[in-house]
């Protein structure tokens, strides 16, 4: 499994990691430990199979002139029936443009019409906690609601990650290629 993700500036990444750490310190969520060396991000696309060399070559070409995207996270939310709490960025024209342009350019790689990351289905988000019971979901939401401030940041980099190991202790999904935006 592969994901194409948008990574943040250092300050935004540190703020989200701080939230992950606080949730762990309060025994509310251990998401910080679920993905080895995980970085806060917004997923742009997912793929079951991928010709990595061709995809990476297209990343280099397509993202050569793509500009950084400003973000404002001012919403804490959740998905129905998933036990996930996340920060949702304000959906701007630039964010939607980045997403839709990516999917147009990389259309031949889209394998699943059911992917939640396709245009028209995508809900941009940065996960704070995952796989929560209904009670834990309510507790994490309440904590985040009471202890979060608006985060202003940028998407400064895009990356391809690959799941290489998953077990009861978590998942390993390292970055196999990244590209800085202009």
N, C-alpha and C positions, 0 to 999 in steps of 0.2 A: 504494500500500500504506500502511496506517495501523496504528499500534500504540498501545494504551492502556497506560501505564506508571505504576509507583509510584516516586516519587523519595524520596531519603533526606534526613535532617538533614545539615547542613553537615559535621560531623565525620566521619560515616560516608562521605559522598561523598568527602571529602578522603583518607580512608584507602584507599578503593578506587582512586582516581586515583593515589595513591602507589604502589600495587601495579602499576598499568598502567605508570607511569613506570619503576619498577624493572625490569620485564620488558623494556621497551624499552632501558634502559641496559645490560642484560646481553645484548642482541641475541637475546632469546628470543621476543618477540612485539611486534608493532607495532599492537596493537589500539587503543591510545590515539590513533593517527592514522587509523584506518579509518573513523570516523564523525566528520565535522566537528562540532566543539563537542559531542561526545557526553558524556552524563552517565551515571554508574552508575545502574542501575535494575533493577527486576523487572518483566517484561512480564506484564500481566494479560490482555490480549486482543489479537487481530490481526484486521484486516479488509482484504479485497481492494478493496472499494468502500465508500463511506460518504457519507451526507448529512451533511456536516460541521456545518451550522447546526443541524439537529435534534439531532444527537449532543451538541454543545456545550451546547445548551439543557438537555438531560437531565442532563449532567454537573453543571451549576450546581444544578439542583434536587436530584438524588439525593445529591450529595456535600456538601450544605449542613451536615448534622449528623453526618457520618461522622468518627469520632475517629482520631487518629494510632494507628499500630500499632507496637508494640515488636518489634524484630528481634534475633536472635542469629545471626551467621554463624560457625559453627564446623566447617564441612565444606568441603573442596576436592574437587571431583568432575569428572566428564566425561560427555558423552553418547556412547553407542556410535555409531561410524561418522560422527561429525560433526566431529571434530578440535577440540572445544571444551572448555576448562577453565573452571570457574565456581565461585563461592562459593554454597553452598546454605544458606538460612536454616533454622533449626529450624522445622518446620511446626507452628504453633500454631493453636488454635481461632480466634483473632482474625484471623490471616492467611488461613486457609481461609474464614472468614466474609466477609471483605472480597472475596475472589475470587468466591465463589459468589453473594453478593448482587449484585455487579456483573453477573455473567452472567444472573441472573434478571431484573434491571431492564432490561438492554440486549439481551435475548434476540432481539428482532426484527432486530437488526443482525448477528447471527451468520450468516455465509454459508456457511462451510465446516465440514462435520461432521468433517473431517480435521484441523482446527486443533489444535495441541498445547497450546493455551492454554485449552481448554474444561475445565469441571469433569470430573474423572475421568481426564483426560489430562495435566493441568498438573503440571509439575515447577518450582516456583519457584526462580529462580536469578538471579545477577548475573554476567554474563560477564566473565572476566578475559582470555581469549585465544580466538581463533577461527580456523578454517580451517588447522589445524596438521597436518603430516604425523605419522605414528605416532612417529617419532623425536623431533620437536619437542614433541609432546604429552607424551611421557615426560619430556623435559627441563623443560618448563614445570611439569608436575605436581610433579616433584622439587623444583624451586626454590620453588614455592608451599608445598609441604608443609613445607619446612625454614625458610621465612622468613615465615610467616603466624601471626598470633595471632587469638584470638577477637575478633570485632568486635561490639560492642553498639550498636544504633542504633534508628532509627525511620523508618517511612514517614511523611512529613510533607506530601506533596503528590502529586497525581495529574496526569497530563498526556496529551494526545493529540499524537502526533508523526506526521509524514507524510514518506515517502520522496519527495524531489523530484529527486534526481540520484544516479546510481550509475555509476562508471567504474572503471578499473583502479587509480586512486589512492585510492578509497574511496567513501563514501556520505555524502550530506547528508540528514538527517532531522530538521529543526528542530521544536521544540515549537510547535504552532499554538494550543494553549490549555492552561492549567493551572489547578488549583484547590487551594488550601491546605486541609488537613484541620484539624478543630477540636481 
